[in-house]
Amino acid sequence: MRFTPPDFQWVRLFSGEEGKLTQRGRMCHFEVPK
């Protein structure tokens, strides 16, 4: 699966937790709040 997320997008993990997917340049960083 390939997609182009905006500057920041909230996504729900299959585990049921929410993660913040941020796109910086050509690399994407996925953060999971604890």
Biopython code that builds the backbone (N, CA, C, O; Angstrom):
import numpy as np
from Bio.PDB.StructureBuilder import StructureBuilder

atoms = [
    (1, "MET", "N", (0.851, -1.207, 0.000)),
    (1, "MET", "CA", (0.000, 0.000, 0.000)),
    (1, "MET", "C", (0.881, 1.249, 0.000)),
    (1, "MET", "O", (1.837, 1.353, 0.769)),
    (2, "ARG", "N", (0.543, 2.181, -0.866)),
    (2, "ARG", "CA", (1.319, 3.422, -0.936)),
    (2, "ARG", "C", (0.377, 4.618, -0.911)),
    (2, "ARG", "O", (-0.601, 4.661, -1.657)),
    (3, "PHE", "N", (0.671, 5.578, -0.061)),
    (3, "PHE", "CA", (-0.186, 6.761, 0.030)),
    (3, "PHE", "C", (0.646, 7.980, 0.398)),
    (3, "PHE", "O", (1.748, 7.857, 0.932)),
    (4, "THR", "N", (0.106, 9.155, 0.107)),
    (4, "THR", "CA", (0.841, 10.387, 0.421)),
    (4, "THR", "C", (0.077, 11.185, 1.469)),
    (4, "THR", "O", (-0.842, 11.930, 1.130)),
    (5, "PRO", "N", (0.447, 11.036, 2.734)),
    (5, "PRO", "CA", (-0.213, 11.747, 3.822)),
    (5, "PRO", "C", (0.150, 13.229, 3.819)),
    (5, "PRO", "O", (1.210, 13.599, 3.313)),
    (6, "PRO", "N", (-0.702, 14.076, 4.368)),
    (6, "PRO", "CA", (-0.433, 15.514, 4.466)),
    (6, "PRO", "C", (0.696, 15.780, 5.464)),
    (6, "PRO", "O", (1.405, 14.855, 5.861)),
    (7, "ASP", "N", (0.862, 17.026, 5.864)),
    (7, "ASP", "CA", (1.922, 17.379, 6.812)),
    (7, "ASP", "C", (1.803, 16.518, 8.067)),
    (7, "ASP", "O", (2.802, 16.049, 8.613)),
    (8, "PHE", "N", (0.567, 16.322, 8.512)),
    (8, "PHE", "CA", (0.375, 15.475, 9.690)),
    (8, "PHE", "C", (-0.997, 14.812, 9.588)),
    (8, "PHE", "O", (-1.982, 15.443, 9.203)),
    (9, "GLN", "N", (-1.038, 13.573, 9.929)),
    (9, "GLN", "CA", (-2.305, 12.848, 9.834)),
    (9, "GLN", "C", (-2.430, 11.873, 10.996)),
    (9, "GLN", "O", (-1.482, 11.164, 11.334)),
    (10, "TRP", "N", (-3.617, 11.847, 11.605)),
    (10, "TRP", "CA", (-3.833, 10.929, 12.711)),
    (10, "TRP", "C", (-4.339, 9.608, 12.156)),
    (10, "TRP", "O", (-5.324, 9.558, 11.420)),
    (11, "VAL", "N", (-3.648, 8.546, 12.524)),
    (11, "VAL", "CA", (-4.051, 7.233, 12.016)),
    (11, "VAL", "C", (-4.293, 6.299, 13.191)),
    (11, "VAL", "O", (-3.680, 6.443, 14.249)),
    (12, "ARG", "N", (-5.184, 5.349, 12.998)),
    (12, "ARG", "CA", (-5.494, 4.397, 14.063)),
    (12, "ARG", "C", (-4.785, 3.079, 13.767)),
    (12, "ARG", "O", (-4.930, 2.509, 12.685)),
    (13, "LEU", "N", (-4.028, 2.615, 14.731)),
    (13, "LEU", "CA", (-3.295, 1.363, 14.548)),
    (13, "LEU", "C", (-4.233, 0.179, 14.706)),
    (13, "LEU", "O", (-5.268, 0.262, 15.367)),
    (14, "PHE", "N", (-3.843, -0.922, 14.083)),
    (14, "PHE", "CA", (-4.671, -2.122, 14.159)),
    (14, "PHE", "C", (-4.793, -2.582, 15.608)),
    (14, "PHE", "O", (-5.744, -3.270, 15.978)),
    (15, "SER", "N", (-3.804, -2.186, 16.428)),
    (15, "SER", "CA", (-3.818, -2.573, 17.841)),
    (15, "SER", "C", (-4.884, -1.779, 18.597)),
    (15, "SER", "O", (-5.256, -2.126, 19.718)),
    (16, "GLY", "N", (-5.371, -0.702, 17.960)),
    (16, "GLY", "CA", (-6.428, 0.072, 18.599)),
    (16, "GLY", "C", (-5.904, 1.379, 19.153)),
    (16, "GLY", "O", (-6.657, 2.179, 19.708)),
    (17, "GLU", "N", (-4.574, 1.594, 18.993)),
    (17, "GLU", "CA", (-4.014, 2.842, 19.511)),
    (17, "GLU", "C", (-3.893, 3.857, 18.387)),
    (17, "GLU", "O", (-3.842, 3.490, 17.213)),
    (18, "GLU", "N", (-3.847, 5.140, 18.749)),
    (18, "GLU", "CA", (-3.734, 6.178, 17.738)),
    (18, "GLU", "C", (-2.282, 6.606, 17.592)),
    (18, "GLU", "O", (-1.549, 6.695, 18.577)),
    (19, "GLY", "N", (-1.882, 6.866, 16.382)),
    (19, "GLY", "CA", (-0.508, 7.296, 16.145)),
    (19, "GLY", "C", (-0.502, 8.539, 15.283)),
    (19, "GLY", "O", (-1.440, 8.786, 14.526)),
    (20, "LYS", "N", (0.538, 9.305, 15.397)),
    (20, "LYS", "CA", (0.642, 10.539, 14.609)),
    (20, "LYS", "C", (1.673, 10.324, 13.505)),
    (20, "LYS", "O", (2.855, 10.105, 13.771)),
    (21, "LEU", "N", (1.202, 10.390, 12.267)),
    (21, "LEU", "CA", (2.096, 10.182, 11.133)),
    (21, "LEU", "C", (2.466, 11.527, 10.529)),
    (21, "LEU", "O", (1.608, 12.227, 9.991)),
    (22, "THR", "N", (3.744, 11.891, 10.618)),
    (22, "THR", "CA", (4.181, 13.184, 10.108)),
    (22, "THR", "C", (5.117, 12.973, 8.932)),
    (22, "THR", "O", (5.936, 12.054, 8.935)),
    (23, "GLN", "N", (4.993, 13.817, 7.943)),
    (23, "GLN", "CA", (5.838, 13.689, 6.760)),
    (23, "GLN", "C", (6.861, 14.817, 6.745)),
    (23, "GLN", "O", (6.502, 15.990, 6.645)),
    (24, "ARG", "N", (8.139, 14.454, 6.846)),
    (24, "ARG", "CA", (9.192, 15.471, 6.832)),
    (24, "ARG", "C", (10.034, 15.258, 5.583)),
    (24, "ARG", "O", (10.828, 14.321, 5.507)),
    (25, "GLY", "N", (9.851, 16.139, 4.608)),
    (25, "GLY", "CA", (10.601, 16.000, 3.372)),
    (25, "GLY", "C", (10.198, 14.729, 2.638)),
    (25, "GLY", "O", (9.035, 14.565, 2.268)),
    (26, "ARG", "N", (11.151, 13.832, 2.426)),
    (26, "ARG", "CA", (10.855, 12.587, 1.723)),
    (26, "ARG", "C", (10.762, 11.428, 2.698)),
    (26, "ARG", "O", (10.511, 10.290, 2.300)),
    (27, "MET", "N", (10.969, 11.723, 3.997)),
    (27, "MET", "CA", (10.902, 10.658, 4.996)),
    (27, "MET", "C", (9.679, 10.840, 5.878)),
    (27, "MET", "O", (9.264, 11.968, 6.148)),
    (28, "CYS", "N", (9.102, 9.733, 6.328)),
    (28, "CYS", "CA", (7.921, 9.799, 7.180)),
    (28, "CYS", "C", (8.278, 9.299, 8.572)),
    (28, "CYS", "O", (8.980, 8.299, 8.729)),
    (29, "HIS", "N", (7.788, 10.004, 9.570)),
    (29, "HIS", "CA", (8.072, 9.609, 10.948)),
    (29, "HIS", "C", (6.766, 9.245, 11.641)),
    (29, "HIS", "O", (5.804, 10.014, 11.626)),
    (30, "PHE", "N", (6.744, 8.072, 12.243)),
    (30, "PHE", "CA", (5.524, 7.629, 12.906)),
    (30, "PHE", "C", (5.714, 7.666, 14.412)),
    (30, "PHE", "O", (6.590, 6.994, 14.957)),
    (31, "GLU", "N", (4.877, 8.467, 15.082)),
    (31, "GLU", "CA", (4.995, 8.577, 16.529)),
    (31, "GLU", "C", (3.791, 7.956, 17.223)),
    (31, "GLU", "O", (2.654, 8.107, 16.775)),
    (32, "VAL", "N", (4.052, 7.261, 18.314)),
    (32, "VAL", "CA", (2.960, 6.666, 19.083)),
    (32, "VAL", "C", (2.951, 7.250, 20.487)),
    (32, "VAL", "O", (3.881, 7.023, 21.260)),
    (33, "PRO", "N", (1.900, 8.007, 20.825)),
    (33, "PRO", "CA", (1.805, 8.624, 22.157)),
    (33, "PRO", "C", (1.753, 7.566, 23.239)),
    (33, "PRO", "O", (1.077, 6.549, 23.088)),
    (34, "LYS", "N", (2.473, 7.805, 24.342)),
    (34, "LYS", "CA", (2.472, 6.831, 25.429)),
    (34, "LYS", "C", (1.632, 7.355, 26.590)),
    (34, "LYS", "O", (1.503, 6.681, 27.611)),
]
sb = StructureBuilder()
sb.init_structure("model")
sb.init_model(0)
sb.init_chain("A")
sb.init_seg("    ")
for serial, (resi, resn, name, xyz) in enumerate(atoms, 1):
    if name == "N":
        sb.init_residue(resn, " ", resi, " ")
    sb.init_atom(name, np.array(xyz, "f"), 0.0, 1.0, " ", f" {name:<3s}", serial, name[0])
structure = sb.get_structure()
